[in-house]
Amino acid sequence: MQDKLFIDGQWVAPADGMTLPVIDPATEEVFHEIAAAGAAEADTAVKAAREAFDHGPWPRLPGKERAKYLRAMAQGIRDRLPELARMETRDNGKPLPESEWDLADAAGCFDFYADLAEELDGEVEEVKLGDARFISKAVREPLGVAVAIVPWNYPLLMASWKVAPALAAGCTMILKPAETTSLTALELGVIADAAGLPKGVLNILSGKGSVVGQALIEHSHVDKVAFTGSGPVGSRIMAAGAKDIKRISLELGGKSPFVVFADSDIEKAVEWIMFGIFWNQGQVCSATSRVLVEAPLYPKLLERLVKEAKKIKMGNGLDAGTLLGPLVNKGQYEDVLRHIDRAVEQGATVVCGGKYDGFDKGFWVTPTILTDMALDSDAWVEEIFGPVVCIRPFETEEEAIRLANDSRFGLAAAVMSADDERCERVAAAFRAGIVWINCSQPTFTEAPWGGYKQSGIGRELGRWGLDNYLETKQITRLVSDEPWAWYLKD
């Protein structure tokens, strides 16, 4: 496991020697230490990325050449997948099979953007003009030096969502992983180096967001910041980027609704509700944490949901059969418990779940179901980011849509019904960037990802993700000898 910083193709220690502990959330054991970069390392990394972009070969390579490096990185992840998955589980706490799936998706992300890199070669759009004396075309070029700041819930996958399209476009990048889950992101530097990536193209700085992250977003030689995380931090990034008019893309929080109509299959509804809120311990920005159930189905669905939630096996993510691991760290654990306590203070009923005392160590919260909460209560309005779901009945389709959209967030939403026309109608009415019909949470590299309202700006994944790292240039040529400016005419 790496314990240094990856800057300009070299592994270096921070000048002040600062480190961060790596803690297993299942055991609270400190099992490693990583370097904590400061402002000096941020400056060095940006200069390396700037040099690699302005004078290095990377942005000038044909897309098909960049694609070779991306595919080599994809293969590098696959070659080490079992090792990296165990590393991620110890770092994050999620069950090992989830880590394995995440890493397989990360490898697939590099392959996908390798294909798009090849398609950039020769991509020229002829622009039809109203003046025949000129011809015009639009070409796309790499944006420049990008900074990616990624969260702790999907450490390597979220890094791949940003690194892969940025490199495909021809940008150079500084990756800042979450301070609590940096291990696999640092290993991406090993993989990139083994793939022969030119120096300075990818730099990886572990450390505190308030120190190295702040230095990166304020750096005048950074052209682009891509961030996934909380709304308050996203707001600060926008403010910092405004000084230099940096390009900003943000994927922020959510309080996503799941509307279940009475004609739904109850077993499938329960299965998808559980997947939507308990996967990754509920630490998912798009988690369907507000469930609205049509009144005739509500009592039976609630009973069934409680019964199934109580069956979920909790344990160390490395143990076979574990379906729910610990929360990522002590701070997140305490925050989730505060949300549950606050919900009770505001009148909610804890039908099942809460703090789990079955282990001597670790940050455990059982699958929690809340009912009877007011529409203005914190539990119904605020993102909890844990295995906590709020559920309430509704009477009409119109009421369900109104309640679903009554949020400052708009990342995701889901609807379930046997009536396809109703599903399409409700899906169209949702004010959310991602909508699922008769399911919740399936995510594909080919499809756009991002939210409405305070859930963010821009889209990741698919071709939309590549657009984040490209500029469009107009090139217009005079093809006529006829003078056209008024002062050149008789």
C-alpha positions as CSV (number, residue, x, y, z in Angstrom):
1,M,0.0,0.0,0.0
2,Q,1.3,3.4,-1.0
3,D,2.1,6.0,1.7
4,K,3.5,8.8,-0.5
5,L,2.1,11.2,-3.0
6,F,2.2,10.7,-6.8
7,I,3.5,13.9,-8.4
8,D,5.0,14.3,-11.9
9,G,5.5,10.6,-12.2
10,Q,7.3,10.1,-8.9
11,W,6.4,9.0,-5.4
12,V,7.3,11.7,-3.0
13,A,6.8,12.4,0.7
14,P,5.3,15.7,1.8
15,A,7.9,18.3,2.8
16,D,6.5,18.6,6.4
17,G,6.2,14.8,6.9
18,M,2.5,15.0,7.8
19,T,0.5,11.8,7.7
20,L,-3.1,10.6,8.1
21,P,-4.1,7.3,9.9
22,V,-6.0,4.7,7.9
23,I,-8.7,3.2,10.1
24,D,-10.7,0.0,9.5
25,P,-14.3,1.0,10.3
26,A,-15.2,-2.5,11.3
27,T,-12.5,-2.8,14.0
28,E,-11.3,0.8,14.6
29,E,-7.8,-0.5,14.0
30,V,-5.2,1.9,12.5
31,F,-3.6,-0.4,9.9
32,H,-1.7,2.0,7.7
33,E,-0.6,5.7,7.4
34,I,-0.7,7.8,4.2
35,A,0.9,11.1,3.3
36,A,-0.9,14.3,3.9
37,A,-0.2,16.8,1.2
38,G,-0.1,20.5,1.9
39,A,-0.2,23.7,-0.1
40,A,3.4,23.2,-1.3
41,E,2.6,19.8,-2.8
42,A,-0.6,21.2,-4.3
43,D,1.5,23.8,-6.1
44,T,4.1,21.3,-7.3
45,A,1.4,19.0,-8.6
46,V,-0.4,21.8,-10.5
47,K,2.8,23.0,-12.0
48,A,3.6,19.4,-13.1
49,A,0.1,19.1,-14.7
50,R,0.4,22.5,-16.3
51,E,3.8,21.7,-17.8
52,A,2.5,18.3,-19.1
53,F,-0.5,20.0,-20.7
54,D,1.2,23.1,-22.1
55,H,4.4,21.4,-23.4
56,G,4.0,17.6,-23.0
57,P,2.8,15.1,-25.6
58,W,-0.5,14.1,-23.9
59,P,-3.0,16.6,-25.3
60,R,-1.4,16.4,-28.7
61,L,-1.6,12.6,-29.0
62,P,-4.3,11.2,-31.3
63,G,-7.2,9.9,-29.3
64,K,-6.4,6.3,-30.4
65,E,-3.0,6.7,-28.7
66,R,-4.5,8.0,-25.4
67,A,-6.9,5.1,-25.6
68,K,-4.1,2.6,-25.3
69,Y,-3.1,4.1,-22.0
70,L,-6.6,4.0,-20.7
71,R,-7.1,0.4,-21.7
72,A,-3.8,-0.5,-20.0
73,M,-5.1,1.2,-16.8
74,A,-8.4,-0.7,-17.1
75,Q,-6.4,-4.0,-17.3
76,G,-4.2,-2.9,-14.4
77,I,-7.3,-2.6,-12.2
78,R,-8.6,-6.0,-13.4
79,D,-5.2,-7.7,-12.8
80,R,-5.2,-6.5,-9.2
81,L,-9.0,-6.6,-8.5
82,P,-9.0,-9.1,-5.6
83,E,-6.2,-7.2,-3.8
84,L,-7.7,-3.8,-4.4
85,A,-11.2,-4.9,-3.4
86,R,-9.9,-6.1,0.0
87,M,-8.1,-2.8,0.4
88,E,-11.2,-0.8,-0.4
89,T,-13.3,-2.9,2.1
90,R,-10.8,-2.4,4.9
91,D,-10.7,1.3,4.1
92,N,-14.4,2.0,3.5
93,G,-16.2,-0.9,5.4
94,K,-18.5,-2.0,2.6
95,P,-19.0,-5.8,1.9
96,L,-16.3,-7.3,-0.2
97,P,-18.6,-8.3,-3.1
98,E,-19.7,-4.6,-3.4
99,S,-16.0,-3.6,-3.6
100,E,-15.4,-6.1,-6.3
101,W,-18.4,-4.9,-8.3
102,D,-17.2,-1.3,-7.9
103,L,-13.7,-2.0,-9.1
104,A,-15.0,-4.0,-12.1
105,D,-17.1,-0.9,-13.0
106,A,-14.1,1.3,-12.5
107,A,-12.1,-0.8,-15.0
108,G,-15.1,-0.7,-17.4
109,C,-15.2,3.1,-17.1
110,F,-11.6,3.3,-18.4
111,D,-12.4,1.0,-21.3
112,F,-15.5,3.1,-22.2
113,Y,-13.7,6.3,-22.3
114,A,-10.9,4.7,-24.3
115,D,-13.5,4.1,-27.0
116,L,-14.7,7.7,-26.8
117,A,-11.1,9.0,-27.0
118,E,-10.7,7.2,-30.3
119,E,-13.9,8.8,-31.6
120,L,-12.5,12.2,-31.0
121,D,-9.9,11.8,-33.8
122,G,-11.0,13.8,-36.7
123,E,-14.2,14.9,-35.1
124,V,-15.1,18.1,-36.9
125,E,-18.6,19.6,-37.1
126,E,-19.2,21.7,-40.3
127,V,-21.2,24.8,-39.4
128,K,-23.7,26.0,-41.9
129,L,-23.4,29.8,-42.4
130,G,-25.7,32.3,-44.0
131,D,-22.9,33.9,-45.8
132,A,-21.3,31.8,-48.6
133,R,-18.1,33.9,-48.6
134,F,-17.1,32.0,-45.4
135,I,-16.9,28.4,-44.2
136,S,-16.8,27.5,-40.6
137,K,-16.2,24.4,-38.4
138,A,-16.3,23.6,-34.8
139,V,-13.6,21.4,-33.2
140,R,-13.3,20.1,-29.7
141,E,-10.0,20.4,-27.7
142,P,-8.9,19.4,-24.2
143,L,-9.8,22.0,-21.6
144,G,-6.6,22.1,-19.7
145,V,-5.5,21.2,-16.1
146,A,-8.3,19.6,-14.1
147,V,-8.7,18.9,-10.4
148,A,-10.9,16.0,-9.3
149,I,-12.1,15.9,-5.7
150,V,-13.9,12.6,-4.9
151,P,-15.8,11.2,-1.9
152,W,-15.3,8.3,0.4
153,N,-18.4,6.2,-0.5
154,Y,-17.0,4.8,-3.8
155,P,-13.3,5.6,-3.6
156,L,-11.9,4.2,-6.8
157,L,-15.1,4.2,-8.8
158,M,-15.7,7.9,-8.3
159,A,-12.1,8.6,-9.1
160,S,-12.5,6.7,-12.4
161,W,-15.6,8.7,-13.3
162,K,-13.5,11.8,-13.4
163,V,-10.0,10.6,-14.3
164,A,-11.0,8.4,-17.3
165,P,-12.9,11.1,-19.2
166,A,-10.4,13.8,-18.4
167,L,-7.5,11.7,-19.7
168,A,-9.6,10.6,-22.7
169,A,-10.2,14.3,-23.6
170,G,-6.4,15.1,-23.4
171,C,-6.5,16.9,-20.1
172,T,-4.0,16.6,-17.3
173,M,-5.3,16.0,-13.8
174,I,-4.7,16.2,-10.1
175,L,-6.8,13.7,-8.2
176,K,-7.6,14.5,-4.5
177,P,-9.2,11.4,-2.9
178,A,-11.2,11.6,0.3
179,E,-8.9,11.8,3.3
180,T,-10.6,8.8,5.0
181,T,-10.5,6.5,1.9
182,S,-7.4,7.2,-0.2
183,L,-5.8,3.7,-0.5
184,T,-7.1,2.6,-3.9
185,A,-6.9,6.0,-5.4
186,L,-3.2,6.1,-4.6
187,E,-2.8,2.7,-6.1
188,L,-4.3,4.2,-9.3
189,G,-0.9,6.0,-9.5
190,V,0.9,2.7,-9.5
191,I,-1.4,1.4,-12.2
192,A,-0.9,4.6,-14.3
193,D,2.8,4.4,-13.9
194,A,2.9,0.8,-15.0
195,A,0.8,1.7,-18.0
196,G,3.5,4.2,-19.0
197,L,1.4,7.3,-18.6
198,P,3.6,10.4,-19.3
199,K,4.8,12.2,-16.2
200,G,2.6,15.0,-14.9
201,V,-0.5,13.7,-16.7
202,L,-2.0,12.2,-13.5
203,N,-1.0,13.4,-10.0
204,I,-2.6,12.1,-6.8
205,L,-2.6,14.0,-3.5
206,S,-4.0,12.5,-0.4
207,G,-4.6,14.8,2.5
208,K,-7.1,17.0,4.2
209,G,-9.7,18.8,2.0
210,S,-9.4,21.9,4.1
211,V,-5.7,22.1,3.3
212,V,-4.6,20.5,0.0
213,G,-8.1,20.5,-1.5
214,Q,-8.5,24.3,-0.8
215,A,-5.1,25.0,-2.2
216,L,-6.0,23.1,-5.4
217,I,-9.3,24.8,-6.0
218,E,-7.8,28.2,-5.4
219,H,-4.8,27.7,-7.7
220,S,-4.7,30.1,-10.6
221,H,-3.3,27.5,-13.0
222,V,-6.2,25.1,-12.6
223,D,-8.8,25.3,-15.4
224,K,-11.4,22.9,-14.1
225,V,-12.7,21.5,-10.8
226,A,-14.9,18.4,-10.7
227,F,-16.3,17.6,-7.3
228,T,-18.5,15.0,-5.8
229,G,-19.6,15.5,-2.2
230,S,-21.8,17.7,0.0
231,G,-23.7,20.8,-0.9
232,P,-21.9,23.2,1.5
233,V,-18.5,22.1,0.1
234,G,-19.7,22.4,-3.4
235,S,-20.9,26.0,-2.7
236,R,-17.4,26.9,-1.4
237,I,-15.8,25.4,-4.5
238,M,-18.0,27.5,-6.7
239,A,-17.1,30.6,-4.7
240,A,-13.4,29.9,-4.9
241,G,-13.5,29.1,-8.6
242,A,-15.3,32.3,-9.4
243,K,-12.1,34.3,-9.0
244,D,-10.5,32.8,-12.0
245,I,-13.7,31.8,-13.8
246,K,-12.8,28.1,-13.5
247,R,-15.1,25.5,-15.1
248,I,-17.0,23.7,-12.3
249,S,-19.0,20.5,-12.3
250,L,-20.6,19.4,-9.1
251,E,-22.4,16.2,-8.1
252,L,-23.9,16.9,-4.7
253,G,-26.4,15.5,-2.3
254,G,-29.9,14.1,-2.6
255,K,-33.0,13.1,-0.7
256,S,-34.4,10.9,-3.4
257,P,-38.0,9.7,-3.5
258,F,-39.3,6.3,-4.4
259,V,-43.0,6.3,-5.3
260,V,-44.7,2.9,-5.0
261,F,-48.3,2.5,-6.3
262,A,-50.8,-0.1,-5.0
263,D,-50.6,-2.3,-8.1
264,S,-46.9,-3.0,-7.6
265,D,-45.6,-6.5,-6.8
266,I,-44.9,-6.2,-3.1
267,E,-41.9,-8.5,-3.1
268,K,-40.2,-6.6,-5.9
269,A,-41.1,-3.3,-4.2
270,V,-39.5,-4.3,-1.0
271,E,-36.4,-5.7,-2.7
272,W,-35.8,-2.5,-4.6
273,I,-36.5,-0.3,-1.6
274,M,-33.9,-2.2,0.4
275,F,-31.4,-2.0,-2.5
276,G,-32.1,1.7,-2.8
277,I,-31.4,2.6,0.8
278,F,-29.3,-0.2,2.4
279,W,-26.7,-0.8,-0.4
280,N,-23.3,0.6,0.7
281,Q,-24.8,1.2,4.2
282,G,-27.0,3.8,2.7
283,Q,-24.0,6.0,2.0
284,V,-25.1,6.8,-1.5
285,C,-25.8,10.2,-2.9
286,S,-28.8,8.9,-4.9
287,A,-30.2,6.7,-2.2
288,T,-34.0,6.5,-2.4
289,S,-34.4,7.5,1.2
290,R,-37.9,8.9,1.0
291,V,-40.5,6.1,0.2
292,L,-44.0,7.1,-0.7
293,V,-46.5,4.2,-0.8
294,E,-50.0,4.4,-2.1
295,A,-52.3,4.0,1.0
296,P,-54.0,0.7,0.2
297,L,-50.6,-1.0,-0.1
298,Y,-48.9,0.9,2.8
299,P,-49.6,-1.3,5.8
300,K,-48.6,-4.6,4.1
301,L,-45.5,-3.1,2.4
302,L,-44.3,-1.6,5.7
303,E,-44.8,-4.9,7.5
304,R,-42.9,-6.8,4.8
305,L,-40.1,-4.2,4.7
306,V,-39.5,-4.3,8.4
307,K,-39.5,-8.1,8.4
308,E,-36.9,-8.2,5.5
309,A,-34.8,-5.4,6.9
310,K,-34.3,-7.3,10.2
311,K,-32.9,-10.2,8.2
312,I,-30.0,-8.3,6.8
313,K,-26.7,-9.8,8.1
314,M,-24.3,-7.2,9.5
315,G,-20.6,-7.8,9.9
316,N,-17.1,-7.1,8.8
317,G,-17.1,-6.5,5.1
318,L,-14.4,-9.2,4.6
319,D,-16.6,-11.9,6.2
320,A,-18.6,-14.1,3.8
321,G,-22.3,-13.4,3.8
322,T,-22.1,-9.8,5.1
323,L,-24.7,-7.6,3.5
324,L,-24.3,-4.5,5.7
325,G,-20.9,-3.3,6.9
326,P,-20.0,-0.5,9.3
327,L,-20.3,3.2,8.4
328,V,-17.2,4.7,7.0
329,N,-15.9,6.5,10.2
330,K,-16.8,7.6,13.7
331,G,-17.9,11.1,12.5
332,Q,-20.4,9.6,10.0
333,Y,-21.6,7.1,12.6
334,E,-22.3,9.8,15.1
335,D,-23.9,12.0,12.6
336,V,-26.4,9.3,11.5
337,L,-27.3,8.5,15.1
338,R,-27.9,12.2,15.7
339,H,-30.3,12.3,12.8
340,I,-32.2,9.3,14.2
341,D,-32.4,10.9,17.7
342,R,-33.5,14.2,16.2
343,A,-36.2,12.4,14.2
344,V,-37.6,10.9,17.4
345,E,-37.5,14.3,19.1
346,Q,-39.6,15.7,16.1
347,G,-42.2,13.0,16.4
348,A,-41.0,10.2,14.2
349,T,-41.4,6.5,15.1
350,V,-38.4,4.2,14.8
351,V,-40.2,1.1,13.5
352,C,-36.9,-0.8,13.5
353,G,-33.2,-0.1,13.6
354,G,-30.9,2.4,15.2
355,K,-27.6,1.9,17.0
356,Y,-26.1,-1.6,17.0
357,D,-24.2,-2.9,20.0
358,G,-23.5,-6.4,18.8
359,F,-19.8,-5.7,18.2
360,D,-17.2,-4.4,20.6
361,K,-15.6,-2.2,18.0
362,G,-16.7,-0.5,14.8
363,F,-19.3,2.0,13.6
364,W,-22.5,0.1,13.3
365,V,-26.0,1.3,12.6
366,T,-28.7,-1.3,11.8
367,P,-31.2,-0.9,8.9
368,T,-33.5,1.8,10.2
369,I,-37.1,2.6,9.2
370,L,-38.8,5.8,10.3
371,T,-42.5,6.6,10.0
372,D,-44.8,9.4,11.2
373,M,-42.4,12.1,10.4
374,A,-43.7,15.6,9.6
375,L,-43.1,16.9,6.1
376,D,-40.9,19.7,7.5
377,S,-38.9,17.4,9.8
378,D,-35.2,17.1,9.4
379,A,-35.5,13.3,8.7
380,W,-37.8,13.9,5.8
381,V,-35.9,17.0,4.4
382,E,-32.2,16.4,5.1
383,E,-29.8,13.9,3.6
384,I,-28.8,11.4,6.3
385,F,-26.3,9.4,4.3
386,G,-26.8,6.2,6.3
387,P,-29.1,3.1,6.3
388,V,-32.1,5.1,7.3
389,V,-35.3,5.3,5.2
390,C,-38.4,7.4,5.8
391,I,-41.7,6.0,4.6
392,R,-45.2,7.5,4.4
393,P,-48.5,6.8,2.6
394,F,-50.1,8.9,-0.1
395,E,-53.6,9.0,-1.6
396,T,-53.3,10.2,-5.2
397,E,-50.8,10.3,-8.0
398,E,-50.9,14.1,-7.8
399,E,-50.0,14.1,-4.1
400,A,-47.2,11.6,-4.7
401,I,-45.6,13.8,-7.4
402,R,-46.0,16.9,-5.2
403,L,-44.4,15.3,-2.2
404,A,-41.6,13.7,-4.3
405,N,-40.7,17.1,-5.9
406,D,-41.0,19.0,-2.6
407,S,-37.2,19.1,-1.9
408,R,-34.3,21.4,-2.6
409,F,-32.6,18.3,-4.0
410,G,-33.2,16.7,-7.4
411,L,-30.6,14.0,-8.0
412,A,-32.7,10.9,-8.4
413,A,-36.2,9.5,-8.1
414,A,-38.0,6.2,-8.7
415,V,-41.5,5.0,-9.4
416,M,-43.0,1.5,-9.3
417,S,-46.3,0.4,-10.8
418,A,-47.7,-2.3,-13.1
419,D,-49.2,0.6,-15.2
420,D,-46.5,1.5,-17.8
421,E,-48.3,4.7,-18.8
422,R,-48.5,5.9,-15.2
423,C,-44.8,5.1,-14.7
424,E,-43.9,7.2,-17.8
425,R,-46.2,10.0,-16.7
426,V,-44.8,10.2,-13.2
427,A,-41.2,9.8,-14.4
428,A,-41.8,12.9,-16.7
429,A,-43.1,14.8,-13.7
430,F,-40.2,14.2,-11.5
431,R,-37.8,17.1,-11.1
432,A,-34.7,14.9,-10.9
433,G,-31.7,14.2,-13.1
434,I,-31.9,10.4,-12.8
435,V,-35.2,8.5,-12.8
436,W,-35.7,4.8,-12.3
437,I,-38.9,2.9,-13.3
438,N,-39.6,-0.3,-11.4
439,C,-36.1,-0.3,-9.9
440,S,-33.7,1.8,-8.0
441,Q,-30.0,2.6,-8.2
442,P,-28.8,0.7,-11.3
443,T,-26.0,2.9,-12.8
444,F,-24.4,2.5,-16.2
445,T,-21.2,4.2,-17.5
446,E,-23.0,4.9,-20.8
447,A,-25.8,7.0,-19.3
448,P,-25.7,10.6,-17.9
449,W,-25.4,11.1,-14.1
450,G,-26.2,14.3,-12.3
451,G,-29.0,16.3,-10.7
452,Y,-31.4,19.2,-10.7
453,K,-31.6,22.0,-8.2
454,Q,-29.1,21.8,-5.3
455,S,-28.0,18.3,-6.4
456,G,-25.4,19.7,-8.7
457,I,-24.2,21.3,-11.9
458,G,-23.4,19.3,-15.1
459,R,-23.4,15.6,-15.9
460,E,-20.9,12.8,-15.6
461,L,-20.7,9.5,-17.4
462,G,-21.5,8.7,-21.0
463,R,-20.6,11.3,-23.6
464,W,-21.8,14.0,-21.2
465,G,-18.9,13.1,-18.9
466,L,-16.4,13.7,-21.7
467,D,-17.9,17.1,-22.5
468,N,-16.8,18.2,-19.0
469,Y,-13.2,18.2,-20.1
470,L,-13.5,19.6,-23.7
471,E,-13.6,23.1,-25.0
472,T,-15.3,24.0,-28.4
473,K,-13.4,26.1,-30.8
474,Q,-14.9,27.9,-33.9
475,I,-12.6,28.2,-36.9
476,T,-14.0,30.3,-39.7
477,R,-12.2,30.8,-43.1
478,L,-12.8,33.4,-45.8
479,V,-13.1,31.6,-49.1
480,S,-14.1,34.6,-51.4
481,D,-12.1,37.4,-52.8
482,E,-15.0,39.7,-52.7
483,P,-14.5,42.5,-50.1
484,W,-17.1,42.3,-47.4
485,A,-16.4,45.0,-44.9
486,W,-18.3,48.2,-45.5
487,Y,-15.2,50.4,-45.4
488,L,-13.6,48.3,-48.2
489,K,-16.5,48.9,-50.6
490,D,-17.1,51.8,-52.9
